[in-house]
């Protein structure tokens, strides 16, 4: 067989394979999932280097990160040596709070799993303002504003971040190009929440808080490892109550990822 014919067969096979693996990122379908609710979705395909954005204007708008900041906060705790590793215990302060999972001693690993606000508030008090100023700048996290309260600045609308900036942060985090040790990044990747699907693994962090006007906002940020590719994503949505926004956040974010054939 001549080289030209062989080359043509290879090119045709490659093209067919590419068409077979092509994902139709349908903005109309994603819009139907949001169903008129205020929200945004952004995804970066690591293999193709392409972005998909639903509501691009809102993707550039900054909001409080709420508990999605626990990814960065865990890195900062490890890098400042306030926390030794994922097994580092901060004891419960004895105050009974609305979430029963918070009312006990926690390690870093269990604190991020159960999104334990008091654990990270104590971590923040131990890290201190000076170190936060240094590290928020070093990792270029959102607007880098700490505000008046060292233990609530990621919850009280001082610190803000956009979906665009969440993706930029996640890219540096996943690719390990931060001025942060490989060890710290590997620990945080390991302890992030995980869901396994037939062809995909979802690693994520939730976040829920209230904007200045009292509206609840829910975040889901993270990445999906599927076969030989990685998809980094940031999702946010708004609602009138905590229960409503949490349900919308958990259901609609995954529905979108499945619709885009990322979670399979």
C-alpha positions in Angstrom: 0.0 0.0 0.0 1.3 3.4 -1.0 2.3 5.9 1.7 -0.3 8.5 0.5 -3.1 6.0 0.8 -2.0 5.0 4.3 -1.7 8.6 5.3 -5.3 9.3 4.0 -6.6 6.3 5.9 -5.0 7.6 9.1 -6.3 11.1 8.6 -9.9 9.8 8.0 -9.7 7.5 11.1 -8.4 10.4 13.2 -11.2 12.7 11.9 -13.9 10.1 12.6 -12.5 9.5 16.1 -12.5 13.3 16.8 -16.1 13.6 15.6 -17.1 10.7 17.7 -15.6 12.2 20.8 -16.8 15.8 20.1 -19.0 17.2 22.8 -21.8 19.5 21.8 -21.7 22.3 24.4 -25.3 23.4 23.9 -26.0 26.8 25.5 -29.7 26.5 24.8 -29.9 23.2 26.7 -28.0 24.7 29.6 -30.3 27.7 29.6 -33.3 25.3 29.9 -31.7 23.7 32.9 -31.3 27.1 34.6 -34.9 27.8 33.7 -34.7 31.6 34.1 -32.9 31.6 37.4 -29.9 33.9 38.0 -26.8 31.9 37.6 -23.7 31.0 35.6 -21.7 28.0 34.4 -18.2 28.0 33.1 -16.1 25.0 32.0 -12.5 24.7 30.7 -11.6 21.7 28.6 -8.0 20.9 29.4 -7.4 18.9 26.2 -8.8 21.4 23.7 -7.9 24.5 25.8 -11.4 25.8 25.1 -13.9 27.5 27.4 -17.6 27.0 27.5 -19.6 29.8 29.3 -23.3 30.1 30.0 -24.1 33.7 30.9 -20.7 35.1 30.2 -21.5 38.5 31.8 -22.3 36.9 35.1 -19.2 34.6 34.7 -17.1 37.8 35.1 -19.2 39.0 38.1 -17.7 38.6 41.6 -19.6 37.1 44.5 -18.6 35.8 48.0 -16.9 32.4 47.6 -18.4 31.0 50.8 -17.1 27.5 51.5 -15.5 27.1 48.0 -12.7 29.2 49.7 -11.9 26.1 51.7 -9.8 24.8 48.8 -7.6 27.9 49.1 -7.9 28.1 52.9 -6.7 24.5 53.2 -3.6 25.3 51.1 -2.9 28.4 53.1 -3.2 26.5 56.4 -0.8 23.9 55.2 1.7 26.3 53.7 1.8 28.5 56.8 2.4 25.3 58.9 -0.7 26.1 61.0 -1.8 22.7 59.9 0.6 19.7 59.6 -1.4 17.5 57.3 -4.9 16.2 56.5 -5.1 14.6 60.0 -4.5 17.8 61.9 -7.2 18.1 64.6 -8.8 21.3 65.8 -11.0 20.6 68.8 -14.7 21.5 69.0 -15.2 24.7 71.0 -18.3 23.1 72.7 -20.8 25.5 71.1 -23.8 23.6 69.6 -24.5 24.9 66.1 -27.3 24.2 63.6 -25.3 21.6 61.7 -24.8 18.6 64.0 -21.8 17.4 61.9 -19.9 20.5 63.1 -20.4 19.7 66.8 -17.3 17.6 67.4 -13.5 17.6 66.9 -12.5 17.6 63.3 -9.4 16.9 61.1 -8.7 19.0 58.0 -10.0 16.0 56.0 -13.3 15.8 57.8 -13.6 19.6 58.0 -13.6 20.0 54.3 -15.9 16.9 53.8 -18.5 18.3 56.1 -17.8 22.0 55.3 -17.1 22.8 58.9 -17.2 26.6 59.2 -15.9 26.7 62.9 -12.8 24.6 62.0 -11.8 27.1 59.2 -12.7 30.1 61.4 -10.2 28.9 64.0 -7.7 28.1 61.3 -8.2 31.7 60.1 -7.6 33.2 63.5 -4.4 31.2 63.8 -3.1 32.2 60.3 -3.7 35.9 60.9 -4.2 38.9 58.6 -0.6 39.4 57.6 -0.3 35.8 56.2 -3.6 36.0 54.5 -2.5 39.2 52.7 0.6 37.5 51.5 -1.1 34.3 50.3 -4.2 35.8 48.7 -1.8 37.9 46.6 0.5 34.9 45.9 -2.3 32.8 44.6 -4.3 35.7 43.0 -7.5 34.8 44.7 -10.4 36.9 43.6 -10.4 40.6 44.8 -8.0 39.6 47.7 -10.0 41.7 50.2 -9.9 40.4 53.8 -12.3 43.0 55.4 -12.7 43.7 59.1 -13.2 40.2 60.4 -10.4 37.7 59.9 -12.7 34.7 60.6 -15.6 35.6 58.3 -14.1 37.5 55.3 -15.0 34.7 52.8 -18.6 34.7 54.1 -19.4 38.4 54.7 -19.0 39.7 51.1 -15.5 41.1 51.7 -13.6 38.5 49.7 -15.2 38.0 46.3 -14.4 35.9 43.2 -16.0 35.4 39.8 -16.6 32.2 37.9 -13.8 33.3 35.5 -11.5 33.7 38.5 -12.6 30.3 40.0 -11.5 28.6 36.8 -8.2 30.5 36.7 -7.6 29.4 40.3 -8.5 25.8 39.6 -6.3 25.7 36.5 -3.3 26.8 38.6 -4.3 24.4 41.4 -4.8 21.4 39.2 -1.6 22.0 37.1 0.4 22.6 40.3 1.8 25.9 39.1 1.1 27.8 42.4 3.9 29.2 44.6 2.7 26.4 46.9 4.4 23.0 47.6 3.4 20.0 45.6 2.7 18.2 48.9 0.1 20.8 50.0 -1.7 20.6 46.6 -1.7 16.8 46.7 -3.2 16.8 50.2 -6.0 19.1 49.2 -6.8 17.2 46.0 -7.0 14.0 48.0 -9.4 15.4 50.6 -11.8 17.3 48.3 -15.2 15.6 48.0 -15.4 12.9 45.3 -18.1 11.2 43.3 -17.3 8.2 41.0 -19.2 7.6 37.8 -18.7 4.8 35.2 -16.3 6.9 33.1 -15.7 10.0 35.2 -14.5 11.1 38.6 -16.0 14.4 40.0 -13.8 16.3 42.6 -15.6 19.4 44.0 -16.3 21.9 46.8 -19.7 23.4 47.6 -20.3 26.9 48.9 -23.5 28.6 50.0 -23.9 32.2 51.4 -25.9 35.4 51.2 -25.2 38.4 49.0 -25.5 41.9 50.4 -29.2 42.0 49.4 -29.9 38.8 51.3 -30.3 36.6 48.3 -28.7 33.2 48.7 -26.0 32.1 46.3 -24.8 28.5 45.9 -21.5 27.5 44.3 -20.2 24.2 43.0 -16.6 24.3 41.8 -14.0 21.7 40.9 -13.0 19.4 38.1 -13.9 16.2 36.4 -11.4 13.6 35.3 -12.7 11.6 32.4 -10.6 9.1 30.5 -7.5 11.1 29.5 -9.1 14.6 29.8 -9.9 17.0 32.6 -12.7 19.5 32.8 -12.5 22.4 35.2 -15.8 24.0 36.1 -17.5 26.7 38.2 -21.3 26.9 38.7 -23.4 29.4 40.7 -27.1 30.0 41.2 -29.4 32.1 43.3 -32.6 31.5 45.3 -34.6 33.0 48.2 -33.8 30.3 50.9 -30.9 28.2 52.0 -32.7 25.0 51.4 -33.8 26.0 48.0 -30.4 27.2 46.8 -28.7 24.1 48.1 -31.0 21.8 46.2 -30.7 23.8 43.0 -26.9 23.9 43.4 -26.6 20.2 43.9 -29.1 19.1 41.2 -28.6 21.6 38.4 -24.8 21.6 38.4 -24.7 17.9 37.9 -27.5 17.9 35.4 -25.5 20.4 33.3 -22.3 18.3 33.6 -24.2 15.2 32.5 -26.0 17.1 29.6 -22.5 18.2 28.3 -21.4 14.5 28.5 -18.7 15.3 31.0 -20.2 13.2 33.8 -20.9 9.8 32.4 
